[in-house]
Amino acid sequence: MGSAESGAFLLLRGRAAASERFEALIRRHVPDVCVVSDPERALSRCLREPPLVLAVDASDPAGAAAFCGRVRAQPGGDAVFLLAIAERDADLDGLLAAGASDFLLVGDNGTGARARLAVARERAARDAASRQALAQTQARLVLAGRMASVGTLAAGVAHEINNPLAFVITNVDAALRRIGAMERRNGAPRSGPWARSHGDGRGPSSELSEVLSLLEDAREGAERVRLIVRDLHSFSRAEEDRRGPVDPRRVLDSCVHMAMNEIRHRARVVRSFQEVPPVEANEPRLAQVFLNLIVNAVQAIPEGLAAQNVIELSTRCDAAGWVVVEVRDTGAGIAPESLDRIFEPFYTSKEEGEGLGLGLAICHAIVAALGGRIEVESRPGQGSTFRVVLPAATSAEARTAADAGSGASSGRRDGGRLAGAPPQAAPRQRVLIIDDEPLLTRAIAGTLEPRHETTATASARDALTRIRAGERYDAILCDLMMPDMTGMDFYASLAEHAPEQQRRVVFLTGGAFTERSKSFLQQVNARLLLKPFDAATLLSLVDEVVAAP
């Protein structure tokens, strides 16, 4: 008799004589109808498990209107399709005003009822599909907002870590140099338990040597943190539309660092990197693609079998000169029926709540926008290989990237170690340090003092007053963002009061996060030193500035 609770139609019949005729009519034309007489039961049912159509007997107009209003007032009540059934149209305006979605007028013989019910069913299904699409769009917007918030948070965390990490690295480097010099003067060999873990194991134990070994361990740990901060900063940058030559191998390494906490419990990482030219891309977007592919590969492998599974990252050039990046895993693989759909938005084979099916769709869109393509090969139980094919950057762009990376043309540094000894400069040049972080200024001064005379201040206004009074410096290390007067405003003021000092400015920054700072760094030709930096990079850049004409 169609009384199951799961019926696509739910009929709330009334107590009037017409109710029996309405029920008979509905049962004649709708096979999956559930009939209830209790409004509370109907209300609970349609909010707990909404039927496709809730038909309301309107032979009692006032009661039907009140019920429609109650449904609409409940959380989720807007999603219920209410069909008011009446014998005359005198009271339909009130029912529609109360929240009815549609109506069905029934004559003595129910002429046209079948067609009208079919229309109601079709409209209800269409409305349900529209609500589902809207919910998916809202979920996508929420996810995009969450990702933007996470990116902003990550950038802020990286920025806050940069200052203390900079003076930790600088001070450890200074301590290593000084203790190393003391050890050499004392002729103390590296020995004892620390030397056995680090090298030669000759001679008696030296307390100085052990302290040096401890500092070397601390320096190694700080360097690992520096790389993590650099990768986090690179991934969270908001320069969405800027493109340039990008080394895909470096981006892959950064993504592995970011995902390593997940990887280490599931698989070993194998790198098969051939020499490839840079690709023309936006680095944060390319990192988003690679990180998503690596995380997907990780999630396809169960935990606890790291020794038996591999995530292989490879780079090569194809016959046409395009750069090919592959992410291969030994995980569960992809079912054949899913292979043609994995790049569709909102398609996912994961359990409900584990993903919205947007990751690969976004990857596909990013790679396509870069002029490339993304391919996949997979078999159930035999793992998957995702292949990203991108055009190589032009040779001119590649030369520009190489110059920027080495700092040869612009004097920019990324905070990494420099190969070889820094160039020698004339001793005791004057260096002005402007930074509102006192521990950092102290660390910088301690590193530079053996070669140069340093003056430190936490205020750009104070520095500007000194220069207006006639003081001149061979190098000016200036923080980009400070609360009283920014480095940008200080730099602009120098153009008016001491333009020759502008050429001596090196900006210290943990990253440009405001639109103004990003635009400023793109427009000026000043040197830039990213925090955290090590002592060798700092000394090399200062020597370069003081030696410049």
C-alpha positions as CSV (number, residue, x, y, z in Angstrom):
1,M,0.0,0.0,0.0
2,G,3.0,2.3,-0.2
3,S,3.1,3.0,3.6
4,A,6.9,2.7,3.9
5,E,8.6,5.6,5.6
6,S,11.0,5.9,2.7
7,G,8.4,7.0,0.2
8,A,9.4,9.7,-2.3
9,F,5.9,11.3,-1.5
10,L,4.7,12.0,2.0
11,L,1.0,12.9,2.3
12,L,-0.3,14.7,5.4
13,R,-4.0,14.0,5.2
14,G,-6.6,16.0,7.1
15,R,-9.9,15.3,8.8
16,A,-12.3,16.7,6.3
17,A,-14.3,14.5,4.0
18,A,-12.2,15.6,1.0
19,S,-9.2,14.0,2.6
20,E,-10.2,10.4,1.6
21,R,-10.6,11.5,-2.0
22,F,-7.2,13.2,-2.0
23,E,-5.5,10.2,-0.5
24,A,-7.2,7.9,-3.1
25,L,-6.1,10.2,-5.9
26,I,-2.5,10.3,-4.7
27,R,-2.3,6.6,-4.3
28,R,-3.7,6.0,-7.8
29,H,-1.0,8.1,-9.4
30,V,2.0,7.8,-7.0
31,P,3.3,4.3,-6.2
32,D,5.8,5.3,-3.4
33,V,3.6,7.4,-1.1
34,C,3.6,7.4,2.7
35,V,0.4,8.7,4.4
36,V,0.4,10.2,7.9
37,S,-2.3,12.0,9.8
38,D,-0.2,13.5,12.6
39,P,1.4,16.9,11.7
40,E,4.1,16.4,14.3
41,R,5.1,13.1,12.8
42,A,5.1,14.6,9.3
43,L,7.2,17.5,10.5
44,S,9.7,15.2,12.2
45,R,10.0,13.0,9.2
46,C,10.5,15.7,6.6
47,L,13.2,17.3,8.6
48,R,14.9,14.0,9.5
49,E,14.7,12.4,6.1
50,P,13.2,14.8,3.6
51,P,10.9,13.2,1.0
52,L,11.0,14.4,-2.6
53,V,7.5,15.9,-2.1
54,L,5.5,16.6,1.0
55,A,1.8,16.9,-0.1
56,V,-0.4,18.7,2.4
57,D,-4.2,18.3,2.4
58,A,-5.5,21.9,2.2
59,S,-9.2,21.0,2.8
60,D,-8.6,22.9,6.2
61,P,-6.9,26.0,4.8
62,A,-6.0,27.6,8.1
63,G,-4.5,24.4,9.5
64,A,-2.6,23.7,6.2
65,A,-1.2,27.3,6.2
66,A,-0.1,27.0,9.8
67,F,1.7,23.7,9.1
68,C,3.5,25.1,6.0
69,G,4.7,28.0,8.2
70,R,6.0,25.6,10.8
71,V,7.9,23.6,8.2
72,R,9.6,26.7,6.8
73,A,10.5,28.0,10.3
74,Q,12.5,24.9,11.1
75,P,16.3,24.6,10.4
76,G,16.4,22.8,7.0
77,G,12.8,23.5,6.3
78,D,13.6,25.6,3.2
79,A,14.7,22.4,1.5
80,V,11.3,20.7,1.7
81,F,9.1,20.8,-1.4
82,L,5.5,21.5,-0.1
83,L,2.6,20.7,-2.5
84,A,-0.8,22.0,-1.3
85,I,-3.8,19.9,-2.5
86,A,-7.2,21.6,-2.6
87,E,-10.5,21.5,-4.4
88,R,-10.8,25.2,-5.1
89,D,-8.4,28.0,-5.5
90,A,-10.0,30.5,-3.1
91,D,-7.4,29.9,-0.3
92,L,-4.3,29.2,-2.4
93,D,-2.9,32.7,-2.0
94,G,-2.7,32.2,1.8
95,L,-1.1,28.8,1.4
96,L,1.5,30.1,-1.0
97,A,2.2,33.0,1.3
98,A,2.7,30.6,4.1
99,G,5.4,28.7,2.3
100,A,3.8,26.2,-0.1
101,S,6.0,25.5,-3.2
102,D,3.2,24.6,-5.6
103,F,-0.4,23.5,-5.6
104,L,-2.7,20.9,-7.1
105,L,-6.4,21.6,-7.8
106,V,-8.5,18.5,-7.8
107,G,-11.8,18.4,-9.5
108,D,-14.5,15.8,-9.0
109,N,-12.8,13.3,-11.2
110,G,-9.2,14.4,-10.7
111,T,-8.7,15.5,-14.3
112,G,-5.0,16.2,-15.0
113,A,-3.9,15.0,-11.6
114,R,-1.3,12.6,-13.1
115,A,0.3,15.2,-15.2
116,R,0.3,17.8,-12.4
117,L,1.9,15.3,-10.0
118,A,4.5,14.5,-12.5
119,V,5.3,18.2,-12.9
120,A,5.5,18.6,-9.1
121,R,7.9,15.6,-8.9
122,E,10.1,16.9,-11.7
123,R,10.2,20.4,-10.1
124,A,11.0,18.9,-6.7
125,A,13.9,16.9,-8.2
126,R,15.2,19.9,-10.0
127,D,15.1,22.0,-6.8
128,A,16.9,19.3,-4.9
129,A,19.7,19.1,-7.6
130,S,20.0,22.9,-7.4
131,R,20.3,22.8,-3.7
132,Q,23.0,20.1,-3.9
133,A,24.9,22.2,-6.5
134,L,24.6,25.2,-4.2
135,A,25.8,23.2,-1.2
136,Q,28.8,22.0,-3.2
137,T,29.6,25.6,-4.3
138,Q,29.4,26.8,-0.8
139,A,31.6,23.9,0.4
140,R,34.2,24.9,-2.3
141,L,34.1,28.5,-1.2
142,V,34.5,27.5,2.5
143,L,37.4,25.3,1.5
144,A,39.0,28.1,-0.6
145,G,38.5,30.5,2.4
146,R,40.0,28.0,4.7
147,M,43.0,27.4,2.4
148,A,43.5,31.2,2.2
149,S,43.4,31.5,6.0
150,V,45.8,28.6,6.4
151,G,48.1,30.3,3.8
152,T,47.9,33.6,5.7
153,L,48.6,31.9,9.0
154,A,51.5,29.9,7.5
155,A,53.0,33.1,6.1
156,G,52.6,34.9,9.5
157,V,54.1,32.0,11.4
158,A,57.1,31.8,9.0
159,H,57.5,35.6,9.3
160,E,57.5,35.4,13.1
161,I,60.0,32.5,13.2
162,N,62.4,34.3,10.8
163,N,63.7,36.9,13.3
164,P,64.6,34.6,16.2
165,L,65.9,32.0,13.7
166,A,68.1,34.6,12.1
167,F,69.8,35.6,15.3
168,V,70.1,32.0,16.4
169,I,71.9,31.0,13.2
170,T,74.0,34.1,13.2
171,N,75.1,33.7,16.8
172,V,75.8,30.0,16.4
173,D,77.9,30.8,13.3
174,A,79.8,33.4,15.3
175,A,80.4,31.0,18.2
176,L,81.6,28.3,15.8
177,R,84.1,30.7,14.2
178,R,85.4,31.9,17.6
179,I,85.7,28.5,19.2
180,G,87.2,27.1,16.1
181,A,89.8,29.8,16.2
182,M,90.5,29.1,19.9
183,E,90.8,25.4,19.2
184,R,93.3,26.0,16.4
185,R,95.3,28.3,18.6
186,N,95.4,25.8,21.4
187,G,96.2,23.0,19.0
188,A,93.4,20.8,20.6
189,P,92.5,17.9,18.4
190,R,88.9,16.8,17.8
191,S,88.6,13.7,19.9
192,G,86.5,11.8,22.6
193,P,82.9,10.6,22.2
194,W,81.9,13.7,20.2
195,A,84.7,13.3,17.8
196,R,83.9,9.6,17.4
197,S,80.4,10.6,16.2
198,H,81.8,13.3,14.0
199,G,85.1,12.2,12.6
200,D,88.7,11.4,13.4
201,G,88.8,10.1,17.0
202,R,92.4,11.1,17.6
203,G,94.1,12.1,20.8
204,P,92.7,12.9,24.3
205,S,89.2,14.4,24.9
206,S,89.0,18.2,24.6
207,E,86.2,20.0,26.4
208,L,86.5,22.8,23.8
209,S,86.2,20.3,21.0
210,E,83.0,18.9,22.6
211,V,81.4,22.3,22.8
212,L,82.3,22.9,19.2
213,S,80.6,19.6,18.3
214,L,77.5,20.6,20.2
215,L,77.4,23.8,18.3
216,E,77.7,22.1,15.0
217,D,74.8,19.9,15.9
218,A,72.8,23.0,16.9
219,R,73.8,24.6,13.6
220,E,72.6,21.6,11.6
221,G,69.2,21.7,13.4
222,A,68.8,25.4,12.8
223,E,69.6,24.9,9.1
224,R,66.8,22.3,8.9
225,V,64.4,24.7,10.5
226,R,65.5,27.4,8.1
227,L,64.7,25.1,5.1
228,I,61.3,24.3,6.6
229,V,60.5,28.0,7.0
230,R,61.7,28.8,3.5
231,D,59.5,26.1,2.1
232,L,56.5,27.3,4.1
233,H,57.1,30.8,3.0
234,S,57.4,29.8,-0.6
235,F,54.2,27.8,-0.5
236,S,52.2,30.5,1.2
237,R,53.1,33.4,-1.0
238,A,50.2,35.3,-2.4
239,E,51.8,36.3,-5.7
240,E,49.2,34.2,-7.6
241,D,49.7,35.7,-11.1
242,R,53.5,36.2,-11.2
243,R,55.3,33.7,-13.4
244,G,59.0,33.1,-14.1
245,P,61.6,30.4,-14.5
246,V,61.2,27.8,-11.7
247,D,63.3,24.8,-11.0
248,P,60.9,21.9,-10.6
249,R,63.4,19.8,-8.7
250,R,63.7,22.4,-5.9
251,V,59.9,22.7,-5.7
252,L,59.6,18.9,-5.4
253,D,62.2,18.9,-2.6
254,S,60.3,21.6,-0.8
255,C,57.1,19.6,-1.1
256,V,58.7,16.5,0.2
257,H,60.0,18.4,3.3
258,M,56.5,19.7,3.9
259,A,54.9,16.3,3.6
260,M,57.6,14.3,5.3
261,N,55.7,13.8,8.6
262,E,53.0,11.8,6.6
263,I,55.5,10.1,4.3
264,R,57.9,8.6,6.8
265,H,55.3,6.2,8.2
266,R,54.2,4.9,4.8
267,A,57.0,4.9,2.2
268,R,60.5,5.7,1.2
269,V,61.1,8.6,-1.1
270,V,63.3,7.9,-4.1
271,R,64.5,10.8,-6.3
272,S,65.4,10.2,-9.9
273,F,66.3,13.7,-11.0
274,Q,67.8,14.2,-14.5
275,E,69.0,17.7,-15.4
276,V,66.1,19.7,-16.7
277,P,65.7,23.4,-17.6
278,P,63.5,25.7,-15.5
279,V,59.8,25.7,-16.3
280,E,57.8,28.9,-16.8
281,A,55.4,28.8,-13.9
282,N,54.2,30.4,-10.7
283,E,56.1,28.8,-7.9
284,P,53.4,28.7,-5.2
285,R,50.9,27.2,-7.7
286,L,53.4,24.7,-8.9
287,A,54.1,23.7,-5.3
288,Q,50.4,23.3,-4.8
289,V,50.2,20.8,-7.7
290,F,53.3,18.8,-6.6
291,L,52.3,18.8,-2.9
292,N,48.8,17.5,-3.8
293,L,50.1,14.7,-5.9
294,I,52.6,13.7,-3.2
295,V,49.9,13.7,-0.5
296,N,47.6,11.7,-2.7
297,A,50.4,9.2,-3.3
298,V,51.0,9.0,0.5
299,Q,47.3,8.5,1.2
300,A,47.2,5.6,-1.3
301,I,49.6,3.6,0.9
302,P,48.7,2.1,4.3
303,E,50.6,3.1,7.4
304,G,53.3,0.9,8.9
305,L,54.8,-0.5,5.6
306,A,57.3,2.2,4.9
307,A,60.1,-0.4,4.1
308,Q,57.9,-2.1,1.5
309,N,56.6,1.0,-0.4
310,V,58.1,3.7,-2.5
311,I,57.2,7.2,-3.6
312,E,59.4,7.9,-6.6
313,L,59.9,11.5,-7.9
314,S,61.5,11.9,-11.2
315,T,62.3,14.7,-13.7
316,R,63.4,14.4,-17.3
317,C,62.9,16.0,-20.7
318,D,60.9,14.4,-23.5
319,A,61.8,14.3,-27.2
320,A,60.1,17.6,-27.8
321,G,62.1,19.4,-25.0
322,W,59.2,19.6,-22.5
323,V,59.9,19.0,-18.9
324,V,58.3,15.9,-17.5
325,V,57.8,15.5,-13.7
326,E,56.4,12.1,-12.4
327,V,55.1,11.1,-9.0
328,R,54.9,7.3,-8.8
329,D,53.6,5.3,-5.8
330,T,53.3,1.7,-5.0
331,G,49.9,2.2,-3.3
332,A,46.4,0.8,-3.9
333,G,46.0,2.2,-7.4
334,I,42.8,3.6,-9.0
335,A,39.8,1.6,-10.2
336,P,39.3,1.7,-14.0
337,E,35.9,3.3,-13.7
338,S,37.4,6.2,-11.8
339,L,40.3,7.0,-14.1
340,D,38.2,9.0,-16.5
341,R,36.7,11.0,-13.7
342,I,39.4,11.8,-11.2
343,F,40.0,15.3,-12.6
344,E,36.3,16.2,-12.4
345,P,35.4,18.7,-9.6
346,F,33.8,17.1,-6.6
347,Y,34.5,13.5,-7.8
348,T,36.2,11.5,-5.1
349,S,36.6,7.9,-4.2
350,K,37.4,8.7,-0.6
351,E,35.1,8.1,2.3
352,E,32.6,10.9,3.1
353,G,34.2,13.7,5.1
354,E,37.7,12.8,3.9
355,G,37.7,15.1,0.9
356,L,35.6,17.2,-1.5
357,G,37.2,15.9,-4.7
358,L,38.7,19.3,-5.6
359,G,42.5,18.6,-5.3
360,L,43.1,16.9,-8.7
361,A,40.6,19.2,-10.4
362,I,42.5,22.2,-9.1
363,C,45.8,20.6,-10.2
364,H,44.5,20.0,-13.7
365,A,43.3,23.6,-13.9
366,I,46.7,25.0,-12.7
367,V,48.8,22.8,-15.1
368,A,46.5,23.7,-18.0
369,A,46.8,27.4,-17.2
370,L,50.6,27.0,-17.4
371,G,50.3,25.6,-20.9
372,G,51.0,22.0,-19.8
373,R,49.1,18.8,-19.3
374,I,48.7,16.2,-16.5
375,E,48.3,12.5,-17.2
376,V,47.8,9.4,-15.0
377,E,48.5,5.7,-15.3
378,S,47.2,3.3,-12.7
379,R,46.1,-0.3,-12.0
380,P,44.3,-1.5,-8.9
381,G,46.9,-3.0,-6.5
382,Q,49.8,-1.8,-8.6
383,G,50.1,1.8,-7.7
384,S,49.7,5.0,-9.8
385,T,51.9,7.4,-11.8
386,F,50.9,11.0,-12.2
387,R,52.8,12.8,-15.0
388,V,53.0,16.6,-15.2
389,V,54.3,17.9,-18.6
390,L,55.3,21.6,-18.7
391,P,57.0,23.8,-21.3
392,A,60.6,24.8,-20.5
393,A,61.3,28.5,-19.9
394,T,63.2,30.3,-22.6
395,S,66.9,30.5,-22.4
396,A,66.8,34.2,-21.6
397,E,64.5,33.6,-18.7
398,A,66.6,30.7,-17.5
399,R,69.7,33.0,-17.5
400,T,67.7,35.6,-15.5
401,A,66.7,32.9,-13.0
402,A,70.3,31.7,-12.6
403,D,71.5,35.3,-12.0
404,A,68.8,36.0,-9.5
405,G,69.6,32.7,-7.7
406,S,73.2,33.5,-7.4
407,G,72.7,37.2,-6.6
408,A,75.2,38.2,-9.3
409,S,73.1,40.8,-11.0
410,S,70.8,42.2,-8.3
411,G,72.7,41.4,-5.1
412,R,69.7,39.4,-3.7
413,R,70.2,36.4,-1.5
414,D,67.8,33.7,-0.4
415,G,69.5,33.1,3.0
416,G,71.4,30.0,2.0
417,R,75.1,29.2,2.4
418,L,77.6,30.5,-0.1
419,A,80.2,28.3,-1.6
420,G,83.8,29.5,-1.1
421,A,85.3,32.2,1.1
422,P,83.6,35.7,1.1
423,P,85.5,38.4,-0.8
424,Q,87.9,40.5,1.3
425,A,87.1,44.2,1.8
426,A,88.9,47.2,3.3
427,P,88.8,46.8,7.1
428,R,86.7,48.8,9.5
429,Q,84.1,50.2,7.1
430,R,81.0,51.9,8.7
431,V,77.9,49.8,8.8
432,L,74.5,51.0,10.1
433,I,72.1,48.4,11.3
434,I,68.3,49.3,11.6
435,D,66.0,46.7,13.1
436,D,63.5,46.7,15.9
437,E,64.6,43.2,17.0
438,P,67.4,43.9,19.5
439,L,68.7,40.3,19.6
440,L,69.0,40.3,15.8
441,T,70.9,43.6,15.7
442,R,73.2,42.4,18.4
443,A,73.9,39.2,16.5
444,I,74.5,41.1,13.2
445,A,76.8,43.5,14.9
446,G,78.7,40.7,16.6
447,T,79.2,39.0,13.2
448,L,80.4,42.2,11.5
449,E,82.5,43.8,14.2
450,P,85.7,41.9,13.5
451,R,85.8,43.6,10.1
452,H,83.6,46.7,10.3
453,E,82.6,49.5,12.7
454,T,78.9,49.0,13.4
455,T,76.1,51.4,14.7
456,A,72.8,49.9,15.6
457,T,69.4,51.5,16.1
458,A,65.8,50.2,16.5
459,S,64.3,53.3,14.8
460,A,64.5,54.3,11.1
461,R,63.6,57.9,12.2
462,D,66.7,57.9,14.4
463,A,68.8,56.6,11.5
464,L,67.4,59.3,9.2
465,T,68.3,62.0,11.8
466,R,71.8,60.7,12.0
467,I,72.2,60.9,8.2
468,R,70.6,64.3,8.0
469,A,73.2,65.5,10.6
470,G,75.9,64.4,8.2
471,E,76.8,60.9,9.2
472,R,77.6,58.6,6.3
473,Y,77.8,54.8,6.1
474,D,79.4,52.3,3.7
475,A,76.5,49.9,4.2
476,I,73.0,50.2,5.7
477,L,71.2,47.1,6.8
478,C,67.5,48.1,7.2
479,D,64.5,46.0,8.2
480,L,61.7,46.4,5.7
481,M,58.8,46.4,8.1
482,M,59.1,48.4,11.4
483,P,56.3,49.9,13.5
484,D,57.6,53.5,13.8
485,M,58.9,54.2,10.3
486,T,59.1,51.5,7.7
487,G,62.2,50.7,5.7
488,M,60.3,51.7,2.6
489,D,59.7,55.3,4.0
490,F,63.3,55.5,5.2
491,Y,64.4,54.6,1.7
492,A,62.2,57.2,0.1
493,S,63.5,59.9,2.5
494,L,67.1,59.1,1.6
495,A,66.3,60.1,-2.0
496,E,65.7,63.6,-0.7
497,H,68.3,64.0,2.0
498,A,71.2,61.7,1.0
499,P,70.6,60.0,-2.4
500,E,74.1,58.5,-2.4
501,Q,73.2,56.6,0.7
502,Q,70.3,54.8,-1.1
503,R,72.8,52.8,-3.0
504,R,74.2,51.5,0.3
505,V,70.9,50.0,1.6
506,V,70.4,46.3,2.0
507,F,66.8,45.4,3.1
508,L,66.4,42.7,5.7
509,T,63.0,40.9,5.6
510,G,61.3,37.7,6.4
511,G,59.0,38.2,3.4
512,A,56.9,40.9,1.8
513,F,53.3,40.2,2.9
514,T,51.5,43.5,2.2
515,E,50.6,44.7,-1.3
516,R,52.7,47.8,-0.7
517,S,55.8,45.9,0.3
518,K,55.5,43.5,-2.6
519,S,55.1,46.4,-5.1
520,F,58.0,48.3,-3.5
521,L,60.4,45.4,-3.8
522,Q,59.4,44.9,-7.4
523,Q,60.1,48.5,-8.3
524,V,63.3,49.4,-6.4
525,N,66.8,48.2,-7.3
526,A,67.9,47.7,-3.7
527,R,69.7,44.6,-2.4
528,L,67.6,42.2,-0.4
529,L,68.7,39.7,2.3
530,L,66.0,37.2,3.4
531,K,65.8,36.1,7.0
532,P,67.0,33.8,8.3
533,F,70.5,34.2,6.8
534,D,73.8,32.8,7.9
535,A,77.0,34.6,8.7
536,A,78.7,33.8,5.4
537,T,75.9,35.2,3.4
538,L,75.7,38.4,5.6
539,L,79.5,39.0,5.4
540,S,79.6,38.4,1.7
541,L,76.8,40.8,1.0
542,V,78.2,43.6,3.3
543,D,81.6,43.2,1.7
544,E,80.0,43.5,-1.7
545,V,78.2,46.7,-0.7
546,V,81.1,48.4,0.9
547,A,83.4,47.6,-2.0
548,A,80.9,49.1,-4.5
549,P,81.7,52.6,-5.9
